[in-house]
Amino acid sequence: MNPYDGDENDYMPQEDDWDRDMLLDPAWEKQQRKTFTAWCNSHLRKAGTQIENIEEDFRDGLKLMLLLEVISGERLAKPERGKMRVHKISNVNKALHYITSKGVKLVSIGAEEIVDGNAKMTLGMIWTIILRFAIQDISVEETSAKEGLLLWCQRKTAPYKNVNIQNFHISWKDGLGFCALIHRHRPELIDYGKLRKDDPMTNLNTAFDVAEKYLDIPKMLDAEDIVGTARPDEKAIMTYVSSFYHAFSGAQKVSQDATLPFLLTSLHHSPGWVSVCLSVCLSVCLSDVSNAWGGLEGAEKGYEEWLLNEIRRLERLDHLAEKFRQKAATHEAWTEGKEEMLQARDFETASLSEIKALLKKHEAFESDLAAHQDRVEQIAAIAQELNELDYYDSPSVNSRCQRICDRWDALGALTQKRSDALQRTEKLLETIDELYLEFAKRAAPFNNWMEGAMEDLQDTFIVHTIEEIQGLSTAHEQFKATLPDADKERGAILGIHNEIAKIVATYHVNMAGTNPYTTINPQGINAKWDKVRQLVPQRDQALIEEHARQQNNERLRRQFANQANVIGPWIQTKMEEIGRISIEMHGTLEDQLTHLRQYEKNIVNYKPKIDQLEGDHQLIQEALIFDNKHTNYTMEHIRVGWEQLLTTIARTINEIENQILTRDAKGISQDQMNEFRASFNHFDRKKTGMMEAEDFKTCLISLGYNMGEAEFSRIMSIVDPNRVGVVTFQAFIDFMSRETADTDTADQVMASFKVLAGDKNFIMADELRRELPPDQAEYCIARMAPYSGTDAVPGALDYMSFSTALYGESDL
């Protein structure tokens, strides 16, 4: 088999299609990782080291700097040997700076990404190094880098059958390109004639193994990496192929022994070629080998061009026939089974969604069918051209073409028939589907209404007032009024279901499954409706019974409220009256005591009414009544008020008795006692029967006490030993009785007023208001007699007689 036979127009698909496939294929990263690792190791092994993981082993920058030194032959800056991140970033930056110093732009590649082990950034950096140091300097016929490498591959593989190098991805998938490069330079290494285009695994493994064993080109990819992906990675292929270029280093570096077998295998092709070969061989023997080789290569190129043109001309008819057979076989394989598919009755048991899916599938088939129209026309056109060129096997070609056309017409008729059946079935199922949907839309709220109604009718109601049970009864009556309309809606919903059943029976629809929009069915609706009708009278009876119970509760509420509304105010009134007796000065203390004891007797006699109210309260509790809108009084309020009333009358009687004892023991007159009471009541601002600390202090100041905080604290410790913060009338009497026993007190008060009066024998009302708090000033003004001395002025007040009167030394 001649390794140079082939047609350059049969092997290259559209590259744009492969671009779309590559976007979906993640295999590029795996291929790049393997190829770039092998490429790096092919150089690093010269320095006695290698890498295992490309993104991990370059992170500290040490092996990266070593790689650049090996491939460039130059020394880089001294690396950092520390293990910290800053040392690693420094080393990587030194490597990147060296790369940029060689005129390379590093786009979006930073030292931090390499140190962090970013795989894509690391692969991008290595590819930049490969481009600069392995591919950039390649130059073939005024082209450089990628274009130069591609042209070199095309020139070297042009004579080989089934090899058409147009790119660095799919052109290499079958492995013949790699084998052709090796055979072109070392034909003794590969028997190219035994290779088959349809066995890419064998071809690739052969090329990779031979390159590694005999050419010192490391294996950078596995055959599976290339065959198993739609489009091999361009960068990986370019890297691998560049190693072949550098291994062979152009025709000038190929040894003479490696080219002679090629010459010998070509001698039988033509007499002219024999003459050229002999001439060249003679030239080799007589002159410089390199000049002779140049002449031989020029002659070889001219012969190649002639040979290619002749092959293309001679193979034109065979090519057309093969093209017809391939296109016909492809079309026949495509039509296989299509008639059975188009005649299938699968739509008869399909649901609406399945019918729509079948329609979409059928529409896709129709589009595919229309697309294949061009293929049928191409087959017919090729058959026509073969007839015009008097192809020897035209009868079989014409017969096969006619079968294809007849089958194509049959497919068109079956396609239209299935389309009509699918559309008819879709329309019928859409009608049923719309009825299903309408049923679901109306059945769902009606079903919810019945479920809610059953819950409400069975709900255990808890009411506390007659108004609440009346509200429930009113709502129940309103609900019963809606039942006729609800029954009409039930009939309408069941009517939709009956219409569906009628369509199914009329058109013999084979329904698969139930309503897809709801699980509700007519049986369930009727069962719930019957339950609602059963619960309505039960609810009626429960409401009647509860209404009777609430009427009794209302009677108990009113009975309790009528008594509580009398007893509560009576207790409050008695409390106020007792307070007035203890504060007001009507008669002697003995008269007050007699009056209070009479109150106590009346209060005790009121006890039966309290007991009766307790009985009514017990009935309310037993009836579980928790509120009563007819009164603000509760039994607890009444109890507390009653206890406070008993305590207050007892305490007040005790206080009056103590006052009598104090009066008699200390010889206080009834007038003094009345004066003490008047002073106490005046400064008891809250009228509670007790003076607060500030009120007591104000009272002392009005009585002429000139004291600091320490002195007042001492006095408070006497009158309020328990530190309650208030002064009782009894404590006030005790304190005042002790103070009136001191003969110096009246003089002290007069001395104080003399200071306020500016050493005058009298004092003016304005001076009192200016110097004393308002309540103290008004108290003094109301009780001071007009001053009648020789130095008197209008409005003068006698503070001396006022001071002595406070202590019983004179009468005001």
CORHU-V617408 format. One record per backbone hydrogen bond with DSSP energy under -0.5 kcal/mol. NH is the residue of the N-H (numbers start at 1). CO is the residue of the C=O. If there is no record, write none. Layout:
# CORHU-V617408
nh=(NH;NH)
co=(CO;CO)
This chain:
# CORHU-V617408
nh=(5;10;13;17;18;19;20;21;22;23;24;24;25;26;28;29;30;31;32;33;34;35;36;37;38;39;40;41;42;43;43;44;45;46;47;48;49;54;57;58;59;61;65;66;67;68;69;70;71;72;73;87;88;89;90;91;92;93;94;95;96;97;98;99;100;101;102;102;103;104;106;107;108;110;114;115;116;117;118;119;122;123;124;125;126;127;128;129;130;131;132;133;134;135;135;136;138;140;143;145;145;147;148;149;150;151;152;153;154;155;156;157;158;160;161;163;164;166;172;173;175;179;180;181;182;183;184;185;186;189;190;192;194;195;199;203;204;205;206;207;208;209;210;211;212;213;214;215;215;217;218;220;225;226;226;227;228;229;237;238;239;240;241;242;243;243;244;245;246;247;248;249;253;254;258;259;259;260;261;263;264;265;266;266;267;267;269;270;274;275;276;277;278;279;280;281;282;283;284;285;286;287;292;293;294;295;296;297;298;299;300;301;302;303;304;305;306;307;308;309;310;311;312;313;314;315;316;319;320;321;322;323;324;325;326;327;328;329;330;331;332;333;334;335;336;338;339;341;342;343;344;348;349;350;355;356;357;358;359;360;361;362;363;364;365;366;367;368;369;370;371;372;373;373;374;374;375;376;377;378;379;380;381;382;383;384;385;386;387;388;389;390;391;394;397;398;399;400;401;402;403;404;405;406;407;408;409;410;411;412;413;414;415;416;417;418;419;420;421;422;423;424;425;426;427;428;429;430;431;432;433;434;435;436;437;438;439;440;441;442;443;444;445;446;447;448;449;450;451;452;453;454;455;456;457;458;459;459;461;469;470;471;472;473;474;475;476;477;478;479;480;481;482;482;483;486;487;488;489;490;491;492;493;494;495;496;497;498;499;500;501;502;503;504;505;506;507;508;509;510;511;513;518;525;526;527;528;529;530;531;532;533;534;535;536;537;538;539;540;541;542;543;544;545;546;547;548;549;550;551;552;553;554;555;556;557;558;559;560;561;562;563;564;565;566;567;568;570;571;572;573;574;575;576;577;578;579;580;581;582;583;584;586;587;592;593;594;595;596;597;598;599;600;601;602;603;604;605;606;606;607;609;610;610;611;612;613;614;615;616;617;618;619;620;621;622;623;624;625;626;631;638;639;640;641;642;643;644;645;646;647;648;649;650;651;652;653;654;655;656;657;658;659;660;661;662;663;664;665;666;667;668;673;674;675;676;677;678;679;680;681;682;683;684;685;687;691;693;696;697;698;699;700;701;702;703;704;705;707;712;713;714;715;716;717;718;718;719;720;723;727;729;732;733;734;735;736;737;738;739;740;741;742;743;745;748;749;750;751;752;753;754;755;756;757;758;759;763;765;768;769;770;771;772;777;778;779;780;781;782;783;783;784;785;787;792;796;797;798;799;802;803;804;805;806;807;807;808;809)
co=(2;7;11;14;14;15;16;17;18;19;20;21;22;24;25;26;26;27;28;29;30;31;32;33;34;35;36;37;38;39;40;40;41;43;44;45;44;52;53;54;56;58;61;62;63;64;65;66;67;68;69;84;84;85;86;87;88;89;90;91;92;93;94;95;96;97;98;99;100;99;104;105;106;108;110;111;112;114;113;117;118;119;120;121;122;123;124;125;126;127;128;129;130;130;131;131;135;143;140;136;138;144;144;145;146;147;148;149;150;151;152;153;154;157;3;160;162;164;169;170;172;175;176;177;178;179;180;181;182;186;187;190;191;192;196;199;200;201;202;203;204;205;206;207;208;209;210;210;211;211;216;218;222;222;223;223;224;226;233;234;235;236;237;238;239;240;240;241;242;243;244;245;250;251;255;255;256;256;257;259;260;261;262;263;263;264;266;267;270;271;272;273;274;275;276;277;278;279;280;281;282;283;288;289;290;291;292;293;294;295;296;297;298;299;300;301;302;303;304;305;306;307;308;309;310;311;313;315;316;317;318;319;320;321;322;323;324;325;326;327;328;329;330;331;332;335;335;337;338;339;341;345;346;347;351;352;353;354;355;356;357;358;359;360;361;362;363;364;365;366;367;368;369;370;370;371;371;372;373;374;375;376;377;378;379;380;381;382;383;384;385;387;386;391;393;394;395;396;397;398;399;400;401;402;403;404;405;406;407;408;409;410;411;412;413;414;415;416;417;418;419;420;421;422;423;424;425;426;427;428;429;430;431;432;433;434;435;436;437;438;439;440;441;442;443;444;445;446;447;448;449;450;451;452;453;454;455;456;459;465;466;467;468;469;470;471;472;473;474;475;476;477;478;479;480;482;483;484;485;486;487;488;489;490;491;492;493;494;495;496;497;498;499;500;501;502;503;504;504;348;509;511;515;521;522;523;524;525;526;527;528;529;530;531;532;533;534;535;536;537;538;539;540;541;542;543;544;545;546;547;548;549;550;551;552;553;554;555;556;557;558;559;560;561;563;563;564;566;567;568;569;570;571;572;573;574;575;576;577;578;579;580;584;585;588;589;590;591;592;593;594;595;596;597;598;599;600;601;602;603;604;606;606;607;607;608;609;610;611;612;613;614;615;616;617;618;619;621;620;624;628;634;635;636;637;638;639;640;641;642;643;644;645;646;647;648;649;650;651;652;653;654;655;656;657;658;659;660;661;662;663;663;669;670;671;672;673;674;675;676;677;678;679;680;683;684;727;725;692;693;694;695;696;697;698;699;701;700;705;708;709;710;711;712;713;714;715;715;716;720;691;689;728;729;730;731;732;733;734;735;736;737;739;741;742;744;745;746;747;748;749;750;751;752;753;755;754;797;795;764;765;766;767;768;773;774;775;776;777;778;779;780;780;798;796;789;793;763;785;797;798;799;800;801;802;803;804;805;804)
